[in-house]
Amino acid sequence: MKPQRSLPDIIVRLIVLLLGLFILAQGIAFTILANLGTDAITSPALVAHLVLGETEGGAGFAFCTVGRMLICVHILLVLLQIAVLRSKYRPIQLLQVVMGMLLGVMLDVCLSYTLLLPLPNYAASIGYTLLGCATCAFGIFTFVKADMIPLSAEGLCLALSNTYKWRFSRVKVAVDCTMLLTGIVSSLIFLGCVAGVREGSIICAVSTGYIIGWYFKVCPIWDKLFAAIGSTADGQSKSDLA
């Protein structure tokens, strides 16, 4: 059972959580700029944007930005969690929808200036993809360290793993592959070509987990911050009792 957190600790963790979301959104924006395919969860949203949004060959709906389509993906993943867990689903987990909405809004903000960056050649595309992977990894690392609310994709993996007693790592791979396959099939049906899933998607899938693990080993910044906040809160409470 987790120890009860002080108000300063909760506030700081919420700030770190929002920072992690923004960094993650920026990383996704870099991968979209690279135009070599993005991560598994974003790929269906990107395809939906290309089909429905204001893009060449799209339906022209201004509402259908990448960020808003990503919000729809996160809502769908939450609904799948509810279908899997049924009566065991905890209403507090609906906050995952809020996290998805924040991420979608932040992604649209990041894309508004990131897509202005130059993309002169294929080498630059590879560079932006690698930068995006590193940035996404740090965002996820930061988000996880906040230890508040999981994103909907991880929530679905946990729901499937706990309900059917499947190994989490295998469920994660299966969910990611399903999302990528959804993006591929949708783009083939509606666009006549594969969009949103390319070699960059493979780079993201292979490298991001390892980079996150590296951050956990060499970057104790958030642990030190939370420890300092906890120590300050403990000191205040002791002085109040004295």
C-alpha positions, 0 to 999 in steps of 0.5 A: 500500500502506497504511503499517503502523500502530502499536498506539496508532493501531489502538486509537484507530481501533477506538475511533473506529470503535465511536463511529461505529457508535453515532452511526449507530445513534442517527441511525437511531433518530431516523428510526424515532422520526420515523415517516416512513420510514428509510434504505434498509438499515434499511427491510427490518429495520423491516418485518420487525420490524413483521411479526414483532415485538411490535407491533400486528398483528405476530406477537408474537416478542420476539426480532424487534427492529429491531436483531436484524432489522438484524443479519439484513440485514447477514448476508444482505448478507455472504452475497451478497458471498460469492456474488459474489466466491466464491474471491476473498472474503477471510475477514477481511471476515467481520468485517463480520458483527461490525460488523453485530451491534454496530450492531444491538445499539446500535440496540436500545439507542438505541431503548430511550430514543429512542422515549420522546421526544415526537412531538407533530406532523408538524413534529416528525417532519420535525425528527427526520428531519433530525436523524437524517440529520445524525446518521447522516451524522456516524456514517458520516463517523466510521466511514469516517475510522477506515478499518478495516472497511466495513459490509456494504452498502458491502462488497457494493457494492465486490464488485459494482463490482470483479467486474463493472466497474460504477461504484461510485456506480451500484451504490450507488444500485441496492443502495439502491433494491433494499433500499427496494423490498424493504421496500415489497413486503414491507410490502404483502404482509404488512401490506397497506400501505407501512411503513418507506418514506415521505418520510423515506426520500427525505429520507435518501437525498437529504441524507445523502451531501451532509451526509457530504461537508460533514463531510469538508470542515469537520470535520478532528477525526479527521485531527488525532487520528490524526496526533497519535497517529501523531506520538506513536508515531513519537516513541516509536519514535525515542526508543527507538532513540536 
